[in-house]
């Protein structure tokens, strides 16, 4: 899906400064998923947009963990 979107639009170069815990978390996620940093950011943005779309449509995003109470993701 991301590749299809990238083919239809010219990429735009953006710069961000990450430091401290945010940078550590970004690197950890990239390492755990075997992805590049920009891929992690694109994936996170896609997830955030999806969650906002669900919320705006009157839905909820629920997180269910083993042996734990369900939690609603509040945006």
DODO-277334 format. One record per residue: residue number from 0; residue in one letter; x, y, z negated of N, C-alpha, C, O in turn. Coordinates in nm, 2 decimals. Each point is the difference from the previous one (the first is absolute). Last residue first. Example, Ala and Ser with C-alpha at 12.3 -4.5 7.8 and 13.67 -1.06 7.14 Angstrom:
REM DODO-277334
{pos = 1 | code = s | n_east = 1.28 | n_north = -0.22 | n_up = -0.71 | ca_east = 0.09 | ca_north = 0.11 | ca_up = 0.00 | c_east = -0.08 | c_north = 0.11 | c_up = -0.08 | o_east = 0.05 | o_north = 0.11 | o_up = -0.01};
{pos = 0 | code = a | n_east = -0.02 | n_north = -0.68 | n_up = 0.02 | ca_east = -0.09 | ca_north = 0.12 | ca_up = 0.00 | c_east = 0.09 | c_north = 0.12 | c_up = 0.00 | o_east = 0.10 | o_north = 0.00 | o_up = -0.07};
END
This chain:
REM DODO-277334
{pos = 74 | code = x | n_east = -0.75 | n_north = 0.89 | n_up = -2.20 | ca_east = 0.08 | ca_north = 0.09 | ca_up = 0.08 | c_east = -0.03 | c_north = 0.15 | c_up = -0.04 | o_east = 0.06 | o_north = 0.09 | o_up = 0.06};
{pos = 73 | code = x | n_east = -0.09 | n_north = -0.62 | n_up = -0.28 | ca_east = -0.06 | ca_north = 0.13 | ca_up = 0.00 | c_east = 0.09 | c_north = 0.09 | c_up = 0.07 | o_east = 0.12 | o_north = 0.02 | o_up = -0.03};
{pos = 72 | code = x | n_east = -0.22 | n_north = -0.57 | n_up = -0.02 | ca_east = 0.10 | ca_north = 0.10 | ca_up = 0.05 | c_east = -0.07 | c_north = 0.13 | c_up = 0.01 | o_east = -0.09 | o_north = 0.02 | o_up = 0.08};
{pos = 71 | code = x | n_east = -0.06 | n_north = -0.43 | n_up = -0.41 | ca_east = -0.03 | ca_north = 0.08 | ca_up = 0.12 | c_east = 0.11 | c_north = 0.09 | c_up = 0.03 | o_east = 0.05 | o_north = 0.07 | o_up = -0.09};
{pos = 70 | code = x | n_east = -0.04 | n_north = -0.57 | n_up = -0.17 | ca_east = 0.02 | ca_north = 0.15 | ca_up = -0.01 | c_east = -0.04 | c_north = 0.07 | c_up = 0.13 | o_east = 0.02 | o_north = -0.06 | o_up = 0.11};
{pos = 69 | code = x | n_east = -0.10 | n_north = -0.45 | n_up = -0.41 | ca_east = 0.01 | ca_north = 0.08 | ca_up = 0.12 | c_east = 0.02 | c_north = 0.14 | c_up = -0.03 | o_east = -0.05 | o_north = 0.05 | o_up = -0.10};
{pos = 68 | code = x | n_east = 0.24 | n_north = -0.41 | n_up = -0.24 | ca_east = -0.12 | ca_north = 0.07 | ca_up = 0.03 | c_east = 0.01 | c_north = 0.07 | c_up = 0.14 | o_east = 0.11 | o_north = 0.05 | o_up = 0.03};
{pos = 67 | code = x | n_east = 0.19 | n_north = -0.49 | n_up = -0.15 | ca_east = -0.02 | ca_north = 0.14 | ca_up = -0.04 | c_east = -0.13 | c_north = 0.06 | c_up = 0.05 | o_east = -0.06 | o_north = -0.06 | o_up = 0.09};
{pos = 66 | code = x | n_east = 0.29 | n_north = -0.38 | n_up = 0.02 | ca_east = -0.02 | ca_north = 0.01 | ca_up = -0.14 | c_east = 0.00 | c_north = 0.15 | c_up = -0.05 | o_east = 0.05 | o_north = 0.03 | o_up = -0.11};
{pos = 65 | code = x | n_east = 0.09 | n_north = -0.03 | n_up = 0.59 | ca_east = -0.03 | ca_north = -0.13 | ca_up = -0.07 | c_east = 0.00 | c_north = 0.03 | c_up = -0.15 | o_east = 0.08 | o_north = 0.08 | o_up = -0.05};
{pos = 64 | code = x | n_east = -0.23 | n_north = 0.32 | n_up = 0.37 | ca_east = 0.13 | ca_north = -0.08 | ca_up = -0.03 | c_east = -0.04 | c_north = -0.12 | c_up = -0.08 | o_east = -0.10 | o_north = -0.01 | o_up = -0.06};
{pos = 63 | code = x | n_east = -0.13 | n_north = 0.41 | n_up = 0.41 | ca_east = -0.03 | ca_north = -0.12 | ca_up = -0.09 | c_east = 0.14 | c_north = -0.07 | c_up = -0.02 | o_east = 0.06 | o_north = -0.04 | o_up = 0.10};
{pos = 62 | code = x | n_east = -0.28 | n_north = 0.55 | n_up = 0.07 | ca_east = 0.12 | ca_north = -0.09 | ca_up = -0.01 | c_east = -0.03 | c_north = -0.11 | c_up = -0.10 | o_east = -0.05 | o_north = 0.03 | o_up = -0.11};
{pos = 61 | code = x | n_east = -0.27 | n_north = 0.31 | n_up = 0.45 | ca_east = 0.02 | ca_north = -0.06 | ca_up = -0.13 | c_east = 0.13 | c_north = -0.09 | c_up = 0.01 | o_east = 0.02 | o_north = -0.07 | o_up = 0.10};
{pos = 60 | code = x | n_east = -0.29 | n_north = 0.51 | n_up = 0.15 | ca_east = 0.11 | ca_north = -0.09 | ca_up = 0.02 | c_east = 0.03 | c_north = -0.06 | c_up = -0.14 | o_east = 0.03 | o_north = 0.07 | o_up = -0.09};
{pos = 59 | code = x | n_east = -0.50 | n_north = 0.15 | n_up = 0.32 | ca_east = 0.10 | ca_north = 0.00 | ca_up = -0.10 | c_east = 0.11 | c_north = -0.10 | c_up = 0.04 | o_east = -0.02 | o_north = -0.09 | o_up = 0.07};
{pos = 58 | code = x | n_east = -0.40 | n_north = 0.41 | n_up = 0.20 | ca_east = 0.06 | ca_north = -0.13 | ca_up = -0.05 | c_east = 0.10 | c_north = 0.02 | c_up = -0.11 | o_east = 0.02 | o_north = 0.11 | o_up = -0.05};
{pos = 57 | code = x | n_east = -0.26 | n_north = 0.23 | n_up = 0.34 | ca_east = -0.07 | ca_north = -0.05 | ca_up = -0.12 | c_east = 0.04 | c_north = -0.13 | c_up = -0.06 | o_east = -0.06 | o_north = -0.05 | o_up = -0.09};
{pos = 56 | code = x | n_east = 0.26 | n_north = 0.32 | n_up = 0.46 | ca_east = -0.11 | ca_north = -0.07 | ca_up = 0.05 | c_east = -0.09 | c_north = -0.06 | c_up = -0.12 | o_east = -0.09 | o_north = -0.08 | o_up = 0.03};
{pos = 55 | code = x | n_east = 0.49 | n_north = 0.31 | n_up = -0.11 | ca_east = -0.08 | ca_north = 0.10 | ca_up = 0.06 | c_east = -0.13 | c_north = -0.07 | c_up = 0.06 | o_east = -0.10 | o_north = 0.07 | o_up = 0.02};
{pos = 54 | code = x | n_east = 0.44 | n_north = -0.35 | n_up = -0.21 | ca_east = -0.06 | ca_north = 0.09 | ca_up = -0.10 | c_east = -0.10 | c_north = 0.09 | c_up = 0.06 | o_east = -0.11 | o_north = 0.02 | o_up = -0.06};
{pos = 53 | code = x | n_east = 0.36 | n_north = -0.28 | n_up = 0.35 | ca_east = -0.09 | ca_north = -0.08 | ca_up = -0.07 | c_east = -0.08 | c_north = 0.08 | c_up = -0.11 | o_east = -0.12 | o_north = -0.01 | o_up = -0.01};
{pos = 52 | code = x | n_east = 0.47 | n_north = 0.22 | n_up = 0.25 | ca_east = -0.12 | ca_north = -0.02 | ca_up = 0.09 | c_east = -0.10 | c_north = -0.09 | c_up = -0.07 | o_east = -0.12 | o_north = 0.03 | o_up = 0.01};
{pos = 51 | code = x | n_east = 0.52 | n_north = 0.05 | n_up = -0.24 | ca_east = -0.08 | ca_north = 0.12 | ca_up = 0.01 | c_east = -0.12 | c_north = -0.02 | c_up = 0.09 | o_east = -0.11 | o_north = 0.05 | o_up = -0.04};
{pos = 50 | code = x | n_east = 0.42 | n_north = -0.40 | n_up = 0.03 | ca_east = -0.07 | ca_north = 0.01 | ca_up = -0.13 | c_east = -0.08 | c_north = 0.12 | c_up = -0.01 | o_east = -0.11 | o_north = 0.00 | o_up = -0.05};
{pos = 49 | code = x | n_east = 0.37 | n_north = -0.06 | n_up = 0.44 | ca_east = -0.10 | ca_north = -0.10 | ca_up = -0.01 | c_east = -0.08 | c_north = 0.01 | c_up = -0.13 | o_east = -0.12 | o_north = 0.00 | o_up = 0.00};
{pos = 48 | code = x | n_east = 0.50 | n_north = 0.27 | n_up = 0.05 | ca_east = -0.11 | ca_north = 0.05 | ca_up = 0.09 | c_east = -0.12 | c_north = -0.10 | c_up = -0.01 | o_east = -0.11 | o_north = 0.04 | o_up = -0.01};
{pos = 47 | code = x | n_east = 0.50 | n_north = -0.16 | n_up = -0.22 | ca_east = -0.06 | ca_north = 0.12 | ca_up = -0.07 | c_east = -0.12 | c_north = 0.04 | c_up = 0.09 | o_east = -0.11 | o_north = 0.03 | o_up = -0.06};
{pos = 46 | code = x | n_east = 0.38 | n_north = -0.36 | n_up = 0.24 | ca_east = -0.08 | ca_north = -0.05 | ca_up = -0.11 | c_east = -0.07 | c_north = 0.11 | c_up = -0.07 | o_east = -0.12 | o_north = -0.02 | o_up = -0.04};
{pos = 45 | code = x | n_east = 0.41 | n_north = 0.14 | n_up = 0.38 | ca_east = -0.11 | ca_north = -0.08 | ca_up = 0.06 | c_east = -0.09 | c_north = -0.05 | c_up = -0.11 | o_east = -0.12 | o_north = 0.00 | o_up = 0.01};
{pos = 44 | code = x | n_east = 0.52 | n_north = 0.20 | n_up = -0.14 | ca_east = -0.09 | ca_north = 0.10 | ca_up = 0.05 | c_east = -0.13 | c_north = -0.06 | c_up = 0.06 | o_east = -0.11 | o_north = 0.04 | o_up = -0.02};
{pos = 43 | code = x | n_east = 0.47 | n_north = -0.32 | n_up = -0.12 | ca_east = -0.07 | ca_north = 0.06 | ca_up = -0.11 | c_east = -0.10 | c_north = 0.11 | c_up = 0.04 | o_east = -0.11 | o_north = 0.01 | o_up = -0.06};
{pos = 42 | code = x | n_east = 0.37 | n_north = -0.22 | n_up = 0.40 | ca_east = -0.09 | ca_north = -0.09 | ca_up = -0.06 | c_east = -0.07 | c_north = 0.06 | c_up = -0.12 | o_east = -0.12 | o_north = -0.02 | o_up = -0.01};
{pos = 41 | code = x | n_east = 0.46 | n_north = 0.27 | n_up = 0.21 | ca_east = -0.12 | ca_north = -0.01 | ca_up = 0.09 | c_east = -0.10 | c_north = -0.09 | c_up = -0.06 | o_east = -0.12 | o_north = 0.02 | o_up = 0.01};
{pos = 40 | code = x | n_east = 0.52 | n_north = 0.01 | n_up = -0.25 | ca_east = -0.08 | ca_north = 0.13 | ca_up = -0.01 | c_east = -0.12 | c_north = -0.01 | c_up = 0.09 | o_east = -0.11 | o_north = 0.04 | o_up = -0.04};
{pos = 39 | code = x | n_east = 0.42 | n_north = -0.39 | n_up = 0.07 | ca_east = -0.07 | ca_north = 0.00 | ca_up = -0.13 | c_east = -0.09 | c_north = 0.12 | c_up = -0.02 | o_east = -0.11 | o_north = -0.01 | o_up = -0.04};
{pos = 38 | code = x | n_east = 0.39 | n_north = -0.02 | n_up = 0.42 | ca_east = -0.11 | ca_north = -0.09 | ca_up = 0.01 | c_east = -0.08 | c_north = -0.01 | c_up = -0.13 | o_east = -0.12 | o_north = -0.01 | o_up = 0.00};
{pos = 37 | code = x | n_east = 0.51 | n_north = 0.28 | n_up = 0.02 | ca_east = -0.11 | ca_north = 0.06 | ca_up = 0.07 | c_east = -0.12 | c_north = -0.10 | c_up = 0.02 | o_east = -0.11 | o_north = 0.05 | o_up = 0.00};
{pos = 36 | code = x | n_east = 0.51 | n_north = -0.21 | n_up = -0.21 | ca_east = -0.07 | ca_north = 0.10 | ca_up = -0.08 | c_east = -0.12 | c_north = 0.06 | c_up = 0.07 | o_east = -0.11 | o_north = 0.02 | o_up = -0.06};
{pos = 35 | code = x | n_east = 0.25 | n_north = -0.51 | n_up = 0.21 | ca_east = 0.07 | ca_north = 0.13 | ca_up = 0.00 | c_east = -0.09 | c_north = 0.09 | c_up = -0.09 | o_east = -0.12 | o_north = -0.01 | o_up = -0.01};
{pos = 34 | code = x | n_east = 0.08 | n_north = -0.52 | n_up = -0.08 | ca_east = -0.03 | ca_north = 0.10 | ca_up = 0.09 | c_east = 0.09 | c_north = 0.12 | c_up = -0.01 | o_east = 0.07 | o_north = 0.02 | o_up = -0.10};
{pos = 33 | code = x | n_east = -0.15 | n_north = -0.45 | n_up = -0.16 | ca_east = 0.09 | ca_north = -0.02 | ca_up = 0.11 | c_east = -0.03 | c_north = 0.11 | c_up = 0.11 | o_east = 0.01 | o_north = -0.03 | o_up = 0.12};
{pos = 32 | code = x | n_east = -0.21 | n_north = -0.03 | n_up = -0.58 | ca_east = -0.08 | ca_north = -0.04 | ca_up = 0.13 | c_east = 0.09 | c_north = -0.02 | c_up = 0.12 | o_east = -0.05 | o_north = -0.03 | o_up = 0.10};
{pos = 31 | code = x | n_east = 0.24 | n_north = 0.15 | n_up = -0.53 | ca_east = -0.09 | ca_north = -0.11 | ca_up = -0.03 | c_east = -0.08 | c_north = -0.05 | c_up = 0.13 | o_east = -0.02 | o_north = -0.12 | o_up = 0.01};
{pos = 30 | code = x | n_east = 0.30 | n_north = 0.51 | n_up = 0.01 | ca_east = 0.08 | ca_north = -0.12 | ca_up = -0.01 | c_east = -0.09 | c_north = -0.13 | c_up = -0.02 | o_east = 0.03 | o_north = -0.10 | o_up = 0.06};
{pos = 29 | code = x | n_east = -0.23 | n_north = 0.53 | n_up = -0.04 | ca_east = 0.06 | ca_north = -0.04 | ca_up = 0.13 | c_east = 0.08 | c_north = -0.13 | c_up = -0.01 | o_east = -0.01 | o_north = -0.08 | o_up = 0.09};
{pos = 28 | code = x | n_east = -0.17 | n_north = 0.26 | n_up = -0.49 | ca_east = -0.10 | ca_north = -0.05 | ca_up = 0.08 | c_east = 0.05 | c_north = -0.04 | c_up = 0.14 | o_east = -0.03 | o_north = -0.11 | o_up = 0.05};
{pos = 27 | code = x | n_east = 0.33 | n_north = 0.32 | n_up = -0.34 | ca_east = -0.04 | ca_north = -0.13 | ca_up = -0.06 | c_east = -0.10 | c_north = -0.07 | c_up = 0.09 | o_east = 0.00 | o_north = -0.12 | o_up = 0.04};
{pos = 26 | code = x | n_east = 0.13 | n_north = 0.57 | n_up = 0.06 | ca_east = 0.10 | ca_north = -0.10 | ca_up = 0.03 | c_east = -0.03 | c_north = -0.14 | c_up = -0.04 | o_east = 0.02 | o_north = -0.10 | o_up = 0.07};
{pos = 25 | code = x | n_east = -0.31 | n_north = 0.45 | n_up = -0.20 | ca_east = -0.01 | ca_north = -0.02 | ca_up = 0.14 | c_east = 0.11 | c_north = -0.10 | c_up = 0.05 | o_east = -0.04 | o_north = -0.09 | o_up = 0.08};
{pos = 24 | code = x | n_east = 0.04 | n_north = 0.21 | n_up = -0.54 | ca_east = -0.12 | ca_north = -0.08 | ca_up = 0.04 | c_east = -0.01 | c_north = -0.02 | c_up = 0.15 | o_east = -0.03 | o_north = -0.12 | o_up = 0.04};
{pos = 23 | code = x | n_east = 0.37 | n_north = 0.41 | n_up = -0.20 | ca_east = 0.02 | ca_north = -0.14 | ca_up = -0.04 | c_east = -0.11 | c_north = -0.09 | c_up = 0.04 | o_east = 0.02 | o_north = -0.11 | o_up = 0.05};
{pos = 22 | code = x | n_east = -0.08 | n_north = 0.56 | n_up = 0.03 | ca_east = 0.10 | ca_north = -0.06 | ca_up = 0.09 | c_east = 0.03 | c_north = -0.14 | c_up = -0.04 | o_east = 0.01 | o_north = -0.09 | o_up = 0.09};
{pos = 21 | code = x | n_east = -0.29 | n_north = 0.33 | n_up = -0.38 | ca_east = -0.07 | ca_north = -0.01 | ca_up = 0.13 | c_east = 0.10 | c_north = -0.07 | c_up = 0.10 | o_east = -0.04 | o_north = -0.09 | o_up = 0.08};
{pos = 20 | code = x | n_east = 0.21 | n_north = 0.21 | n_up = -0.50 | ca_east = -0.09 | ca_north = -0.12 | ca_up = -0.01 | c_east = -0.06 | c_north = -0.02 | c_up = 0.14 | o_east = -0.02 | o_north = -0.12 | o_up = 0.04};
{pos = 19 | code = x | n_east = 0.39 | n_north = 0.46 | n_up = 0.02 | ca_east = -0.04 | ca_north = -0.06 | ca_up = -0.13 | c_east = -0.08 | c_north = -0.12 | c_up = 0.02 | o_east = 0.03 | o_north = -0.09 | o_up = 0.08};
{pos = 18 | code = x | n_east = -0.05 | n_north = 0.40 | n_up = 0.34 | ca_east = 0.11 | ca_north = -0.02 | ca_up = -0.10 | c_east = -0.06 | c_north = -0.07 | c_up = -0.13 | o_east = -0.12 | o_north = -0.02 | o_up = -0.01};
{pos = 17 | code = x | n_east = 0.03 | n_north = 0.19 | n_up = 0.57 | ca_east = -0.04 | ca_north = -0.08 | ca_up = -0.11 | c_east = 0.11 | c_north = -0.01 | c_up = -0.10 | o_east = 0.12 | o_north = -0.01 | o_up = 0.04};
{pos = 16 | code = x | n_east = -0.29 | n_north = 0.33 | n_up = 0.40 | ca_east = 0.10 | ca_north = -0.02 | ca_up = -0.10 | c_east = -0.06 | c_north = -0.09 | c_up = -0.11 | o_east = -0.10 | o_north = 0.04 | o_up = -0.07};
{pos = 15 | code = x | n_east = 0.00 | n_north = 0.03 | n_up = 0.63 | ca_east = -0.05 | ca_north = 0.00 | ca_up = -0.14 | c_east = 0.12 | c_north = -0.01 | c_up = -0.09 | o_east = 0.10 | o_north = -0.07 | o_up = 0.03};
{pos = 14 | code = x | n_east = -0.25 | n_north = 0.18 | n_up = 0.53 | ca_east = 0.10 | ca_north = -0.02 | ca_up = -0.11 | c_east = -0.06 | c_north = 0.01 | c_up = -0.13 | o_east = -0.08 | o_north = 0.09 | o_up = -0.03};
{pos = 13 | code = x | n_east = -0.07 | n_north = -0.20 | n_up = 0.58 | ca_east = -0.02 | ca_north = 0.07 | ca_up = -0.12 | c_east = 0.11 | c_north = -0.04 | c_up = -0.10 | o_east = 0.06 | o_north = -0.10 | o_up = 0.01};
{pos = 12 | code = x | n_east = -0.21 | n_north = 0.05 | n_up = 0.55 | ca_east = 0.10 | ca_north = -0.01 | ca_up = -0.10 | c_east = -0.03 | c_north = 0.09 | c_up = -0.12 | o_east = -0.02 | o_north = 0.12 | o_up = 0.01};
{pos = 11 | code = x | n_east = -0.29 | n_north = -0.38 | n_up = 0.37 | ca_east = 0.03 | ca_north = 0.13 | ca_up = -0.05 | c_east = 0.10 | c_north = -0.02 | c_up = -0.11 | o_east = -0.02 | o_north = -0.08 | o_up = -0.09};
{pos = 10 | code = x | n_east = -0.16 | n_north = -0.21 | n_up = 0.56 | ca_east = 0.04 | ca_north = 0.01 | ca_up = -0.15 | c_east = 0.03 | c_north = 0.14 | c_up = -0.03 | o_east = 0.06 | o_north = 0.08 | o_up = 0.08};
{pos = 9 | code = x | n_east = -0.41 | n_north = -0.20 | n_up = 0.30 | ca_east = 0.14 | ca_north = 0.03 | ca_up = -0.01 | c_east = 0.03 | c_north = 0.00 | c_up = -0.15 | o_east = -0.07 | o_north = 0.07 | o_up = -0.08};
{pos = 8 | code = x | n_east = -0.34 | n_north = -0.36 | n_up = 0.26 | ca_east = 0.04 | ca_north = 0.13 | ca_up = -0.05 | c_east = 0.15 | c_north = 0.01 | c_up = 0.00 | o_east = 0.07 | o_north = -0.09 | o_up = -0.03};
{pos = 7 | code = x | n_east = -0.28 | n_north = -0.31 | n_up = 0.15 | ca_east = -0.10 | ca_north = 0.09 | ca_up = 0.06 | c_east = 0.03 | c_north = 0.15 | c_up = -0.04 | o_east = -0.05 | o_north = 0.09 | o_up = 0.06};
{pos = 6 | code = x | n_east = 0.30 | n_north = -0.48 | n_up = -0.21 | ca_east = 0.01 | ca_north = 0.01 | ca_up = 0.14 | c_east = -0.09 | c_north = 0.10 | c_up = 0.06 | o_east = 0.03 | o_north = 0.06 | o_up = 0.11};
{pos = 5 | code = x | n_east = -0.03 | n_north = -0.15 | n_up = -0.58 | ca_east = 0.12 | ca_north = 0.07 | ca_up = 0.04 | c_east = 0.01 | c_north = 0.01 | c_up = 0.15 | o_east = 0.07 | o_north = 0.09 | o_up = 0.05};
{pos = 4 | code = x | n_east = -0.43 | n_north = -0.34 | n_up = -0.23 | ca_east = -0.02 | ca_north = 0.15 | ca_up = -0.02 | c_east = 0.13 | c_north = 0.07 | c_up = 0.04 | o_east = -0.01 | o_north = 0.11 | o_up = 0.06};
{pos = 3 | code = x | n_east = 0.03 | n_north = -0.57 | n_up = -0.04 | ca_east = -0.10 | ca_north = 0.05 | ca_up = 0.10 | c_east = -0.02 | c_north = 0.15 | c_up = -0.02 | o_east = 0.00 | o_north = 0.07 | o_up = 0.10};
{pos = 2 | code = x | n_east = 0.27 | n_north = -0.29 | n_up = -0.42 | ca_east = 0.07 | ca_north = 0.00 | ca_up = 0.13 | c_east = -0.09 | c_north = 0.06 | c_up = 0.11 | o_east = 0.04 | o_north = 0.08 | o_up = 0.08};
{pos = 1 | code = x | n_east = -0.23 | n_north = -0.16 | n_up = -0.50 | ca_east = 0.09 | ca_north = 0.11 | ca_up = -0.01 | c_east = 0.07 | c_north = 0.02 | c_up = 0.13 | o_east = 0.02 | o_north = 0.11 | o_up = 0.05};
{pos = 0 | code = x | n_east = -0.29 | n_north = -0.49 | n_up = -0.09 | ca_east = -0.08 | ca_north = 0.12 | ca_up = 0.00 | c_east = 0.09 | c_north = 0.13 | c_up = 0.00 | o_east = -0.03 | o_north = 0.09 | o_up = 0.08};
END
